Amino acid sequence: MLIKYCNAGNFSSDRGLFIAAWKVWFKRFSPDPASWEEAALPIRAMDVTLAEQIEAGARFSVDVICRLLVPWNYRNQVQVTSDFLDVNDHLLHVVKNYQDPETGEIVPAVRLSDRTMAYWRRRTFIEQDQWMNYAEARFQADIETSSDTPVILDDYGLEVIGTDIYPPIVPTADASDDEFVKALVYWMDDDVYQPMYHRRAYGEAVSTWHDRLEAFFWPKPRTGYSEFSFSSAPLLYYSSRLAEAVENKQPWTEIEQTYAVQVANEVFLLMGLPQREVNAANIRAVFEAAIFENEQAKAKMNTGWSYLAAYATAHLEPMEGRLPQAGWNSRLASSLISRLDFLLTEAGITDLSGRFPTIGIVPGAGGTRPRDFTLSWPVGYRNWQTHLAGSRLVRQIRDILNTEMVNGKKRFRTMPLVGGDRGPWTVRGVELVLFGDGY
């Protein structure tokens, strides 16, 4: 059974996702996380933006949960209205005389219904865990809204890049952009990477591109590189089949259009980036813009659609001269731009002056983002030109990792593959390493 959000264009989500989000919220912010099944949660619906709502202390609330479950453009609107409670009365029960533990005031609150908990307990542990992953991804991903104000839940803070391991190579000011990219690749191989979860160290610190990839997880530590790859595999397969028709300029059949919508929605679920207007026409436009590298495309573009473009082009990996793409989000942008910014500044450069054209920042708060830059980098959010430029930069890094030689031997270890094998680095593998580095 679906949950309907009346104030979000009647957007619907699965009941399992809502229950999992409720559980995650208690785990993150309740003084008694184990009470999630029977405890009430205040509604705290406020007619302000999501950022203002959290700033006002209403983070531990049903309305904030709902705002993070709906597409980005509805998140600055109240979601838990009387209509929402009426249409979803199978899900939630109103609790009378609920006393806010912080203020002592009696405020409107709800709890999960007995029917809802019975539904959850009937799910297999595998189903429950998948819904928990999807819910966790909602809160770990870039929290996009219709305003520019960053939404800060809890785990974020500024970090100065370059204070741990100084780059082994710093090009001169007149060096080419390619030389700065190579310096970045060497630096990341030497630099220490400490996996982080909720701004706390998780596991052992590692170095090298190889070990960084093996340390990857999303959205939580139990979903590591292998588990994430397993979840992505069917989406990559169906994306490649849909892309084949696009490459041949053939219209999608009715069943292919159905697959397209399912693939897109599952990509958005996996990455925690719900979107509106997820229909075959919009998805086709994104596939075409990505496959044919149309920098002037009018197709949809933000963090979520950027990831769909990455899935749409992953099949291009073995093809010479083609561009398999990376999801250009705040993590990738922060990783690459913060390191390039440091290298360029250390070289004595004070003005970008045409360097790395169209590489731009993406707003995002969480982990060590936003990061502080010395140079004035443009904003590249919701921009096809930046998405494609970022993907070309990632492809360049891939090629360096695969071809760089020192004393007749390959400088960098080959890419770890799921199952224990090794192989050439791919854009997708580089993307996952940068995703962790940009936390």
C-alpha angles and dihedrals in degrees: 000000000000130000114229123212105205094189094051101064089281090295111177133207133182119273089233091061093052093049091048091049090051090052093047090050092054090046091052103039114011121099085219107040093172091064094069095110097059105015124103125236123209115244097217095179107182126184093230136092119287091250091052091046092056092042088055091058099258096121095115095064144106092241093058090049090052093047089056092050097054126074116284097254092061097048096096091060129084109260106180100071129151088263090054091051092047097049092044099041089126088065105042136033120207113240117213125214094014110172116214105234091214101047103019089230125135106247136170112274141165139200133203111274123243088245090055093050091048088054091050094049090053091059116096117248088251091055092046092049092050092052089048089054092051091048093047089050090057090060098038096048128085103288102223122192136169091263131064096236109111117242109227116191100173118287107081140101141148120272130189111226118219101038097106110046116009112225112269089218127038112178122217121261092259094051119119124257088251091061091053090051090051089049089052091052092051091045094052090049091055098036121095116247119201112191110229133199119185087349092301124115113257121194126336126328113251140184136205125060089261096057093041090059092048088053093054120122136168134221095344135004095261088061099067134167095291095045093047091049090051091053091048097048099083091044091053091048096051091041090056091052092050090046091054091063091047091051089052091045091239121147117246116255120236091263091047090053088053090050090048093056091046093049093048094048092048092049089052090048093048093051096037095242112126115195138193128229093032097172135139094258094054092043092050090051090054092048091050094047091049099043095045093038094234106181092185095051119141091207118124115281132180133112093294097046089044088061091049088054088053092054090045092058104035090101089065091070098103094041116102113239096008125120119236103189139224129218104257104214134145092277096056092040092049093048097049100035096046091052095043089046091055094046094047092047093048088052088058098255113147100172128043090219096181097326115142093000117210093011101130142174125256118214113243138143123206140088105005094342137147093046126200116248129194096204126059106254118185123242111258100181118139090001124132091200091058093043091055094042090051090050091051089052091051090048089052090053089050091054093049091051091051100043110027110120130193120185091346094307132099109265098211131051116249120258118276113239127205108270096036102284126123130223145155117308116263132202088249092054092049090047092056092051092050089046089060094041090053095055 
